[in-house]
Amino acid sequence: MLIAAASAHAPFLSGLLLGASLIVAIGAQNAFVLRQGLLQVHRFPVALFCALSDALLIAAGVGGLGIAVGQHPHLLALIACVGALVLVWYGVQAFRRALHPHALTADTHSDAGSMWRVIATCAGFTWLNPHVYLDTVLLIGSLASAWPALGPRTLFAVGAATSSFIWFFSLAFGARLLAPVFRKPMAWRVLDVLIAVVMWTIAIKLLLSFLVR
């Protein structure tokens, strides 16, 4: 009976572990969520938007969209160009913040931008990053096909989506544990410089991987 139960949960656990291995990495989206978590501003909508976006893309990939996207490499190249511009722009903004850092205070919370502006920025990092499509739509979608029946494939997708929910909400709300460190302007300077470097590095990689072929 235990073996049967373990076998029934195998697709969910496989999806959960795969999703975790793909999402737990330093990237533009994670850096943005971390910063919002440190500011403690719009944490819930940002985490929810990222998690729901992943869930939607995973569902599309498991549903067969991955095959269609894979047949149009020029579409991914276009997304790469637009995404690289967004990353460069946000990297410049982060570098400018690093030149004039502020301590984490109550005033910092009130000067973090409107919720819709924050969500729009988050949407750029999420939907204009071709690697998101490669990971969620293509990779997870193709691996889900290893499960022949609809039920196991659905559990696999739910497991992968669950890892996104766990990760983004942990990142957004767990960042407050680092708040004492970021009461010093130097800590913000270091973080924003790292964010700028991450953004520019990913932008360069995007252009090189999709345009220089």
PLY file of the C-alpha trace (Angstrom):
ply
format ascii 1.0
element vertex 213
property float x
property float y
property float z
element edge 212
property int vertex1
property int vertex2
end_header
0.00 0.00 0.00
2.87 2.36 0.82
4.49 1.54 -2.51
1.27 2.32 -4.35
0.92 5.63 -2.51
4.51 6.56 -3.31
3.96 5.65 -6.94
0.84 7.83 -7.07
2.75 10.83 -5.73
5.83 10.25 -7.91
4.74 12.65 -10.72
4.00 15.44 -8.21
7.34 15.00 -6.43
9.21 14.84 -9.73
7.61 18.09 -10.88
8.25 19.72 -7.49
11.96 18.86 -7.53
12.41 19.83 -11.18
10.67 23.17 -10.63
12.82 23.88 -7.58
16.04 23.07 -9.44
15.10 25.49 -12.23
13.82 28.40 -10.16
16.35 28.57 -7.32
18.97 30.61 -9.16
20.14 34.21 -9.21
18.21 35.94 -11.95
16.48 39.18 -12.82
13.10 38.08 -11.53
14.45 36.69 -8.25
16.57 39.79 -7.67
13.51 41.98 -8.16
11.36 39.91 -5.79
14.15 39.98 -3.20
14.37 43.76 -3.35
10.61 44.16 -2.94
10.79 41.76 -0.02
13.48 43.84 1.65
11.42 47.00 1.12
8.36 45.11 2.41
6.25 46.79 -0.26
3.79 44.99 -2.60
5.30 41.66 -1.58
2.12 39.63 -1.88
1.03 40.82 -5.37
4.58 40.48 -6.70
5.00 36.94 -5.36
1.51 35.98 -6.55
2.10 37.43 -10.03
5.39 35.53 -10.45
3.94 32.26 -9.17
0.79 32.49 -11.28
2.84 33.38 -14.36
4.97 30.27 -13.87
1.87 28.14 -13.32
0.31 29.46 -16.53
3.45 28.81 -18.57
3.89 25.34 -17.06
0.28 24.48 -17.89
0.80 25.72 -21.44
3.98 23.66 -21.81
2.39 20.48 -20.48
-0.58 21.18 -22.73
1.60 21.12 -25.84
2.54 24.78 -26.41
6.22 23.89 -26.03
6.22 22.09 -29.36
4.71 25.10 -31.13
7.15 27.58 -29.56
10.11 25.37 -30.42
9.17 25.61 -34.09
9.48 29.43 -34.07
13.01 30.35 -32.95
12.64 33.85 -34.43
9.90 34.60 -31.90
12.26 33.76 -29.04
14.94 35.94 -30.66
12.53 38.90 -30.75
11.61 38.36 -27.12
15.33 38.18 -26.30
15.95 41.62 -27.84
13.08 43.28 -25.99
13.94 41.48 -22.77
17.58 42.53 -23.00
16.54 46.18 -23.32
14.35 45.87 -20.21
17.19 44.27 -18.27
19.69 46.93 -19.35
17.27 49.69 -18.33
16.63 48.20 -14.90
20.36 47.60 -14.45
20.97 51.30 -15.07
18.30 52.17 -12.51
19.90 49.85 -9.95
23.34 51.35 -10.60
21.95 54.85 -10.14
20.44 53.78 -6.81
23.83 52.39 -5.80
25.38 55.83 -6.30
22.91 57.34 -3.84
21.96 54.57 -1.39
19.45 55.03 1.42
19.02 53.17 4.67
15.98 50.93 5.13
13.51 53.09 7.04
9.78 53.70 7.11
10.28 56.45 4.53
11.88 53.94 2.17
8.69 51.87 2.21
6.54 54.78 1.06
8.83 55.59 -1.89
8.76 52.23 -3.65
6.36 53.02 -6.50
2.72 52.21 -7.06
1.58 48.60 -7.09
0.74 48.66 -10.80
4.11 50.13 -11.69
5.85 47.45 -9.66
3.74 44.71 -11.28
4.48 46.12 -14.74
8.21 45.97 -14.05
7.84 42.44 -12.71
5.89 41.47 -15.83
8.79 42.62 -17.98
11.24 40.40 -16.10
8.82 37.48 -16.29
7.34 37.55 -19.78
10.22 39.15 -21.71
12.78 36.59 -20.59
13.15 33.80 -23.17
14.74 31.53 -20.57
11.40 31.48 -18.77
9.84 29.92 -21.85
12.75 27.52 -22.27
12.47 26.32 -18.67
8.72 26.25 -18.13
7.20 25.73 -21.57
9.84 23.72 -23.40
11.77 21.81 -20.74
8.98 21.07 -18.25
6.56 20.50 -21.11
8.83 17.97 -22.78
9.64 16.14 -19.53
5.94 15.94 -18.68
5.44 13.85 -21.80
7.33 11.05 -20.05
4.13 10.42 -18.09
1.79 8.74 -20.59
-1.54 9.45 -18.88
-3.24 12.83 -18.36
-3.53 12.34 -14.59
0.21 11.90 -13.90
1.09 14.71 -16.32
-1.30 16.99 -14.45
0.27 16.05 -11.12
3.72 16.71 -12.61
2.61 20.19 -13.69
1.01 20.89 -10.29
4.22 19.85 -8.56
6.33 22.17 -10.73
3.91 25.06 -10.16
3.86 24.40 -6.41
7.63 24.86 -6.24
7.18 28.31 -7.82
4.58 29.32 -5.22
6.78 28.10 -2.36
9.88 29.83 -3.70
8.44 33.25 -4.56
6.46 33.64 -1.35
9.45 32.46 0.71
11.71 34.93 -1.08
9.29 37.85 -0.79
8.35 37.36 2.86
11.57 35.74 4.10
13.66 38.70 2.93
12.50 40.67 5.98
14.92 38.58 8.06
17.71 40.52 6.31
16.11 43.90 7.12
18.52 44.71 10.02
21.46 44.40 7.61
19.84 46.75 5.11
19.39 49.54 7.62
22.86 50.55 6.49
23.18 52.42 3.17
26.29 50.42 2.23
24.29 47.19 2.21
21.86 48.69 -0.31
24.79 49.91 -2.39
26.24 46.40 -2.56
22.83 44.85 -3.36
22.03 47.33 -6.13
25.47 46.92 -7.69
24.96 43.14 -7.67
21.48 43.58 -9.18
22.90 45.81 -11.93
25.61 43.25 -12.72
23.07 40.41 -12.78
20.74 42.36 -15.10
23.49 43.33 -17.53
25.03 39.85 -17.52
21.70 38.21 -18.33
21.03 40.80 -21.05
24.38 40.05 -22.70
23.79 36.30 -22.46
20.35 36.70 -24.01
21.70 38.60 -26.98
24.63 36.24 -27.47
22.56 33.07 -27.20
19.78 34.14 -29.56
21.46 36.54 -31.99
25.04 35.31 -32.39
24.42 32.01 -34.16
0 1
1 2
2 3
3 4
4 5
5 6
6 7
7 8
8 9
9 10
10 11
11 12
12 13
13 14
14 15
15 16
16 17
17 18
18 19
19 20
20 21
21 22
22 23
23 24
24 25
25 26
26 27
27 28
28 29
29 30
30 31
31 32
32 33
33 34
34 35
35 36
36 37
37 38
38 39
39 40
40 41
41 42
42 43
43 44
44 45
45 46
46 47
47 48
48 49
49 50
50 51
51 52
52 53
53 54
54 55
55 56
56 57
57 58
58 59
59 60
60 61
61 62
62 63
63 64
64 65
65 66
66 67
67 68
68 69
69 70
70 71
71 72
72 73
73 74
74 75
75 76
76 77
77 78
78 79
79 80
80 81
81 82
82 83
83 84
84 85
85 86
86 87
87 88
88 89
89 90
90 91
91 92
92 93
93 94
94 95
95 96
96 97
97 98
98 99
99 100
100 101
101 102
102 103
103 104
104 105
105 106
106 107
107 108
108 109
109 110
110 111
111 112
112 113
113 114
114 115
115 116
116 117
117 118
118 119
119 120
120 121
121 122
122 123
123 124
124 125
125 126
126 127
127 128
128 129
129 130
130 131
131 132
132 133
133 134
134 135
135 136
136 137
137 138
138 139
139 140
140 141
141 142
142 143
143 144
144 145
145 146
146 147
147 148
148 149
149 150
150 151
151 152
152 153
153 154
154 155
155 156
156 157
157 158
158 159
159 160
160 161
161 162
162 163
163 164
164 165
165 166
166 167
167 168
168 169
169 170
170 171
171 172
172 173
173 174
174 175
175 176
176 177
177 178
178 179
179 180
180 181
181 182
182 183
183 184
184 185
185 186
186 187
187 188
188 189
189 190
190 191
191 192
192 193
193 194
194 195
195 196
196 197
197 198
198 199
199 200
200 201
201 202
202 203
203 204
204 205
205 206
206 207
207 208
208 209
209 210
210 211
211 212
